[in-house]
Amino acid sequence: MRKRNSIVFGLVECEDEYVQQLSILVTCYLRPFRMAASSKKPIMSHEDVNSIFLNVETILFLHQFFVQGLRSKMENWPTLQLGDLFDLFLPMIGIYQEYVRNHHYSLQVLAEYKQKHEFTQMLKRLEEKPLCDGRSIESFLTYPMHQIPRYIITLSELLAHTPHDHVDRKKLEYAKSKLEQISHVSYWF
């Protein structure tokens, strides 16, 4: 059970980090580009801002909710059950499928804009912000691509250290199975 506890604590830590990265993407990139698209001399269209960032704000909101749920589950330690939290999470996973399907196009639109001087200047200023820690916009846009596979790995590890008669096992197996189905349909693997 010690290893199981370690996996759960790692999940919470990773989820906190993921929410932080999504927050940086939204505050340091999405919102400034949205404002630039609304200016008198827009450097890009709202449509292209939406093409690049798609539903990342919704994904951020979903994970803020998920991490809050994880924290409340931690309050019931050591009788922790995560299966019902994944039950709530799974119906909303469609937003990831949309993001994954759009990702290549998103990067294409971004590459086209990187050919424009005004856009490149603004992007350089944004990427130089301390919060961005020297990482490119592409690295932030890629974070959501790794999240579902990360959950599958975490659930596999968790199941390996969850007794077969544990009250949470069936729900965790179901969550892993559903995430695997979604990942194959969405071309993650």
N, C-alpha and C positions, 0 to 999 in steps of 0.2 A: 504493500500500500504506500510505502514511502516514495517509490518511483512514480506511482500514479499521482500523488500529491505534487511532486516536482513537475510533472507534465502539465497539471492544471495551473500551477503558479506560472509556468512558462507561457501557457496560453494567454493568461491575463496580461502578462508583460508584453507579449507580442501584439496583442490587441491594442494595448495602450499606445505602443509605438506606431502601429498602423494608423490609428485615429490621428495621431500627431502628424504623420506624413500627409494624410489626406487633408488635414486642416491647413498645412503649409501650401499644398497645391491649390486649395480654394482661396486662401487669403493672399498669397504672394503672386499667384498667376491668374486664376480665373477671374476674380473680381477686378483687378487692374485692367485686364483685357476687355472685360465687359464694359467698364467705364470708358476705355479708349474707343470702343465701338459706338458708344453713345455721344462722343465728342463732336464738335463742329466739323473737324477734319478727321474722320475715323480712319485708323490704319488697317482696320479689318471690319468685316460685317458681323452682325450678331449671329447670323446663320453659321459662319465659320467658327466663331467662338463656341457655339453649341456643338459643332462637328468635332472640334478638338477635345472639349471637356465633357460632352454628352451629359450623363447623369451622375457625375462625380459628387455633386452636393447631396443627392439622394443616398448614394453609397456611404458618404460620410455620416449622414443622419442615421442610417441603418446601423452603422458600427458604433456610433455613440450610444445608441439604444442597447446594442449587444454587450458592449463593455460595461455599461451600467448594470445590466442583468447579471453578468459574470461577477461583478463586485458584490451584488446583493446575494448571490449564491455563496460567495466566500464567507459571508456572515454566518452561514449555517455549517461552517466547518466543524468537525470533520465528516459530517453526514452529507457530503456534497453530492448533488445530482445535477448533471448538466443536460441530460437528454431532453427535458421539457423546454429548455432554452433554445436548443437546436430545432425543436418542433416549431417554435415561434419564428425562428430565423429562416427556415427552409422555404416557406411560401413566398418570401420576398427575394429569393435568390435570382429570380428572373431579371432583375436589374443588372446582375453581373453578366448574364448571357448577352444582353444588349450591349454592354460595355465591351466585352470580348469581341463580339462580331464587328464592332465599330473601330476597334483599336488600330488596325492597319490603316484604315481610311483617315483616322485622326492624325496619325503620324505623317501621312501623305499631305494633308492640308497644312500641317505645321511646317513641313519641309518646303512647301510652295511659298509660305509666308516668310520663311527664313531667307528667301531670295530678295526680299524687299528691305531696303535700307532702314526705313523708319521702324519697321517691326523689329528688325535685328537690334537696333539701338535700344528699344524699349526692353526687349527680352534680355539683353546683356545687363541692363540696370536691375531688372528683377532677379536674375540669377546671381547677382553679386550681393544680394541681401544676406545678412548674417544667418537668418533662419534657413536659407537654402543650403548653407554649408558647402558651397561649391558644386552642388549637384545640378544637373541640367533639368530642364522641364520634362524631357523624355523620360528621365529616371523616375520622376514623380508620376507621370502618366502610366508607367509600367507597373507600379505597385499593385493596383487592383488585379492585374493579370496573374499574380502569384498567390492571391489570398485563398481561393477555393482549393487549389492543390495543397496549400499549407494546412488547411483544415483537414483534408483527407489524411495527410501524414500524421497530424496530431491525433486524430481520432483512431488511427491504426495503432499508434503508440499507446494511447489511453486504453484501448481495448486489450492490448497485449498484457496490460497490468491491472485489468479489471476482472475480478472473479466471475466465473460463468453464472453463478447464482446471484450476482449483484443486481439490485433492484433497477439500476440505471443501464444495464448492459444492452437490453433489447432496443431501447431508444437510441443509444449510441451507434449500434449496428445499423439501425434504420437510417440514421443521419448520414453515416459514412456511405451507405449504399446509394442514397439519393444524391449526395454530392458527387459520387463517382459517375452516376448516370448523367448528371448535368454537365460534368466536366468533359465527358466523351462527346455529348451532343454539341457542346460549345467549342470543341476543338482545342481544349487546353492541352490535351496530350497528343 
